[in-house]
Amino acid sequence: MPIVLRLDRVMAARKMSLNELSERVGVANVNLSRLKNGHISAIRFSTLEAICDVLDCQPGDILEFQRAEKPEE
């Protein structure tokens, strides 16, 4: 997947546990765990906004686009 999730890095930098983030964002722990581990295919803007608000970060701090390498011809 060309979108890489960096939620774990931002959480570590803020010294915030998954349980604390879950409580403060209002999203189930299991859903944040799936997000953190990259086992999702979509995220609601409202969830992303709440995460960024709690972690005091920008969406680009959490999401990174990595272009897939094209095979050489």
N, C-alpha and C positions, 0 to 999 in steps of 0.2 A: 504494500500500500504506500503510495507516495506521500501521505500525510503521517508525520511522526508526532506522537504525543509526548510532551515533556512535563506532564503534570507532576510526576515524581520528583523531578529536579526542583521545580518551583516550591513544592511542599517542603522538601528538605531544606531549601534555602530559608524558608520562613519558620522552620522547626515546627511544622504543623502535622499532626497525625491524620490519617484517613478518617478516623472517628470524629475528631474535632471538626475537620472540614465538612464532613457529612452533616453534622449537627448545625453548623453555622450557615451552610448553603441551603439546607432543607431538602437534600436529595439522599435517597437510601444509600447506605454504606456499600451495598453490593453493586449498585449502579456506578458509584464513583470508583470502586475497585476495578470494574470492567473498563471504565474510561482510562484509568491510570495504566492498566496493562494492555491497552490497545485493542480490546476485544469488543469494539463498537464500530458501527458503520455510519453513525450520525450523532449529532449533538444539537440540542435546542439552543437557540441564541439566548433564551432566558436563563438556561443553566450555565452557559458559558459566561454570561454577564455576571451572574451571582458568584461564580468561582473567581472571576477576575476581581470582583469587588472585595471578596473576603481575603484573597491572597495579595491584593493591591498590585496587580500586574496587568499586562496587556494580553489580548488573545495570542499575539505572536510569541509570547513567552511560553505558552502552553502548546501551541500548534506550529509545526514546521513542515514546509513543503520540500520534499526531496525528489527532484526529477529522476525518473527511472533512466538508467543508462541504456543507450541504444546499442545493440550489437554492431560491431564493426563489420563492414562489408568486404 
